[in-house]
Amino acid sequence: MSKIKFFGSALLPIILLLVLLFVFVEFGPLGVFKAELPPIEEIFIQRIVLEPEQMTLEVINDGPEPVTIAQVSVNEVFWKYTIEPSNTLLPLEKGNIKLHYPWIEGNPYAITLFASDGVTFEGEIGVATETPKFNFLYFKAFVLLGIYVGVIPVLLGLLWFPLLKRLQGKWYMFLLSLTIGLLIFLGFDTLSESFELLENLPKAFNGVGILVIGFLLAILTLSAVSYKTQHHAREKGEHYQALVWGYLIALGIGLHNLGEGLAIGSAYAIGEIALGATLVIGFMIHNVTEGIAIVSPLTRTFSKIKHFIPHLILMGLIAGAPTIIGTLIGGFAYSAAMAVFFLAIGSGAIFDVSFDIMNYMKKEKWISLFTVTNVLGFLAGLLIMYLTGFMVLG
């Protein structure tokens, strides 16, 4: 009997809420609004796929009302089309609009969808180029792009370990502060990228919700990992703690680079940017600093680099290899929602690791962080990331 009362008390508010919603829909002001206001219609163009002599628009009904597509124009000229599953899309229903259109490589195109009541929905192609299909040639191209942009730069940055190892005393604190500066800048940069992508998501996907979930998921998960490792760190000393930091930093940077790879691969696939030598070199120089961020906390705990090489290689792959995965997904099956999610996870992980390092440095008092050495290191990290960022734009 007690179980019945328990489940009854749990279900009662839900049942009453459903009754309230029914009453509101049937008898509340919704009926008046429907009678006096036009229906809300919204079609979101998620992706435009270009094939020889053909355009395919992947769309979703992003509003609360059914929408009927009546006409499609390209550069203000109406064009014949077919749509699957039908011309009328229900709320949250996806559809594919196909046009047999002789598009020209490199040209821009403005596409307009006309609903049956005259409401229009816009889409555009900045630079027309054939959308890559999965084949070995494109696969190799995207893999090499990920290696050049992500894996090689991070591994090169790790090679500064012997030099950084020579810095002792207050310079170790300088390196930790430098690491925090690099990570904080990278964290805000990653978060900014995820905010910019929100406009590429249908409203029904609630992009802010995806961002918040990814951000907090990373922080809470890594906080739980840090809590579990505290006991082992006290037993095994700074050597173990430094390894944990190194791997967590590599993981956070890897998630950032996964999101970066998604953006690079998708931009390359739709022809929005020309991935020439200057852009690739810019990313390489910018990402070398990520290797410094990984090894800086490790310089005081490893006496000989030969004992550290396996960890060094693994950390470099954790941080750099996700770029390859990102470019492949971005090039062949880009998803703005996935990009927002992984960028949010990456920024959360980076901020969490930064806080852990600062917590170690504070020596019981947070004010102790603000020594001249620490402040200079932090500012140096910010400036390094800021200045190398110009190379990406060059």
N, C-alpha and C positions, 0 to 999 in steps of 0.2 A: 504493500500500500504506500509506503514511504517513497518508493521509486516512482510510482504513478504521480504522486504529488510533486516530486522533484522535476520530472519531465513536463508535467502540466504547467508548473510555474515558469519553466524555461520557454515553453512554446506559447504561452498566453499572450505576451507582448507582441510576438510575431503574428499570431492570428488576428489580434485586434488591429495591428498595423495594416494587414491585408484588407480587412474590412473597411478601414478608413480610406485606403487607396481606392477601393471599389466605389465607395460613396462619392469620393471626390471626382473620379472620372465620370460617373454617371450623372451626378446631380450638382457638382460644384461649378466653379466659374470657368472650367475648361470648355464646356459647351458654348458659353458666351464668346470666349476668345476665338473658338473655331468658326463661329458664325460671322464674326466681325473682322477678323484678321486673315490675310492670305496665309497659306501653309508655308512653313519654313523648309526650303529645299537647299541641299548642299551636295554637290558632287566634287570629290577630291581626286585629282589625277596623281596617282602614286608613282607611276613610272611610264616612260615612253620608250618602247623598244623599236629600233630601226633595223629592218632587213631590206635586202634588195627589192626595190619597187613596192615596199610595204611599210606602214606604220601601225604599231599596236599600242593602244593606250590602256594601261591597267588602272581602272578606276574603282572607287568605292562610294556608296551612298553614305555620306557623313552626316546626314540630317535625320530628323524624326519622322519624315514623311516619304512616301514612295515618290520617285522621280522618273519621268519618262523622257528619254533622250529623243528629240525630234529631228535635229539636224546637226551636222558637224562642218566647220569651215577650217581651212588651212590658208593662212595669209589672206584672209577675208574673201576666200573663194569657197563656196559650198562644194562638198565632195561626198561621193557615195561611200557608204560604210556598212559594215555588219557588226552586230553586237551580240555577245553571248553573256549570260543565258537568254536575255530578252531585252527589249528596249526599255522596259520598266524595271527599275531596281528598287527593291525594298530596303528599308533602313538596315545599314551595315552589310548589305549585299554587295559582293564584288562582281565586276564585269570586265570584259575585254572588248574594246572597240577597235576594229581592224579597217584600215583604209588602204586600198591599192593606189599608192601615190608615188610618182617618179621623183623622189627627193634627190637633191644634189649634194654631194659631199662638201662640207664646210659651210653651207648656207644656214642662216637662221630661219626658224619657222615659228609662227604664232598660231596656236590651235584654240578654237572656241567651240564649246559644246552648248547647244541650245536646248533647253527643256521645252516641253509642250506648251507651257504658259509664257514663254519668252525669256525666262531667267537664263543668264549665260554663266559659263564657268570657263576659266582661262587656263591655258598651259602653254609652255614655250620650250623650244629647243634652241639653245644658244649657238652651238656649232654642230651641225649634223654629221654624224659618223656612225658607221654600222656597229650595232651593239654586239660585243663579243659573245660567241657561243663557246661552250666548253669544248676545247680541243687541246691537243698536246702543245701546239705552238703558243697559244695564249696562256696555257698553264705554265709553261716554262718562263714566259715573259713576266707573269705576275709573281712567280716564285723568285726570280732574279731581282725583280723590283723590291720585294720584301727583304731580300738578303742585303741588297745595296743600301736601302734606307734604314733598316732596323738592326739586323744581326751584326754586320761588319762594324758599324759605328760604335755600338755598345762594347763589342769585344776590344776594339781599339782603345776605348776609354779605360777599360780594365787594365791595360798594359801600363798605366801610370802608377800601378800599385807599388813597384819598387821605389819610385821617386817619392811617393807620398809616405812610404814606410820610413824614410829617413827623417821625417819631421817629428820631433819629440816635444814633450812638455806642453806648453801653452798652444803650440801649433796643432796638437791633436784636437784640442777644443776648437781651434780655428777651422779644422777640417770638418768637424761635426757641425759647426755653424754653417759652413759652406754647403754641406749636404742639405741642411734644413732649408737654406735659401734656394738651392736648386729644386728641391722637392716642392716647396710652397709655390714657387712660380709655376712649376709644371702642373701642380694640382689646380691652380686657378685657371691656367691655360686650358686644361682638360675640361674643367667645369664650364668655361666659356664656350668651348666647342659644342658641348652637349646642349647648352641653351640656344645656340644658333641653329641647331638641327631641329628644334621643337616646331618651327614653322613648316618643316617638311613632313610633319605627321598629321594625319586626320585628327580632328578634334575628338572624335569618338575614342581614340586610343589613349587620351589623357596623358600627353607626353610629360607633363610635370610630375604626374604620379609615377611614371616609369623612372624618371630621373631621381625622384626622392627615394623610391624603393632601392634602386641600384646603389645610390650614395650611402644610405643607412645600412644596407645589407653588407657592404664592404667594411664599414666602420665596426659594426656589431660583430661580424664574423672574425675580423682580425683582432678585435679587442678580446674576444673569447680565446683566440689562439694565444695572445700575449699573456692572458691570465693563466692559462694552462702551462705555459713555458716558464713562468716566474719561479716556480719551485725548482725546476731543473737548472735554471740560471743561477740560483743561489748555491746549488750543490756543485755545479760544474764551472762556475766563475764567468769572467768576462769573455772568455773564448767562446763559450756556448752562446752567450747573449749577442755577441757581435755577429755570429753566424746567423742567428735568427733575424737580426736586423737586415743583414745582407740579402737573405732570401725574401724577406717581406718587401724590401725596397725593390728588388728585382721583379717580384710579382706585381706590385703596384705599377711599375714602369711598363711591364709587359701588357697589362690590361690597357694602359694608356696607348701603347703602340698598336694594340689590336684595333682600338677605335680609330687611330690614325691611319692604319692600313685600310680599314673600311672606307674612309673618306678618300684616300688616294686611289684605291681600286675603282670606286664608283665614278670619280671624276674622270679618270682615264677612260673608262668604258663609255661614258656619254659625251666625251670630247669637250668638257667644260674647261680643262686646262691642258696646256701642252707640257707633257712631262719630259722636258729637254734636260740636257746635261746640267744646266745651272740649277734647276729645281732639285734634282737628285743630289748634287753636291751640297746644296744648302741644307737639305735634311740630314745628310751625313755629318756635316760639321755640327749642326744643332744637337744631334743625338749622341755625339761623342761624350758630351757632358753627363749623360745618364750613366755612363760607366764610372765616372768619377764619384757620382752619388752613391753607387753600390759599394765601392771599395773603401771609401773614406772611413767609415766606422770600423773597418777591419784592420787598419794599419797598426794598431797597438798590440793586437793579440796574436799575430802570426809572426814568428821569428824568421822563418824561411819560406820563400815563395813556393818551393817545390812541394811543401806540405799542403799548399793552398790551391794548387793548380786544378784538381778535380772540381772543387767548389767554385773556383773562378769560372771555369768553362760552363758549368751547369747554371750558375747565376746569369751569365751572359746569354745563354740560350733561353732561359725563362723570360728575360727582359726583351730580347730581340726577336726570337722566333715567332711570337704572336703577330708581328707585322706581316709575315708571310701569309698566315691564316686570314688576316684582315684583308689583304689585297686580293686574295682568291675569292673570298665571300663578296667583297665590294665589287669586283669585276664581273662576277657571274650571277650573283643573287643578292644585290644590295638591299638592305632593309634599314630605313632611317630609325625605326624603333629599336633595332638591335644595336645600331651605332650609339644612340642615346644611352641605352642600358649599359653597354660596356664602358663608354666614356665616364658615366656616372660611377660605376664600380671602380674604375681606375682612379678617379679623383678622390673618392672616399678612402681607398686603400692608401694613397699617397699621403693624405692628410693624417690618417691614423698613425702611420709609421713616423711621420714628422713629429707628432705629439709624443710618441714613445721615446724618441731620441731626446726631445726637449725635457721630458720628465726625468730621464737619466742625468742630464746635464745640470739640472736645477740645484742639486745638492741641498735638498730639504727646503730651499727658499727660491721662489720663482724670480725674485729680484736678482739673484746671483747669475742669471742668464745674461744680464745686460752689462757685461764687461766690455772694454774696448775691443779686445780680441774677438769676442763672440759677435759683437755688432758688426765689426769689419768683415768677418767671415760670412755672416748672413747677407750683408749688402753685396759682397763679392759674388755670392751664389746667384742673387737676383740679377745682377748686372751681366753675368756670364750668359744666363738664359735669355735675357733681353737682347743682348748684342748679337748672339748667335742666331736668334730668331730672325734678324734682318737677312741672314743668308738664305732663309727659306723663301723670302719675298724677292731676293735678287735674281 
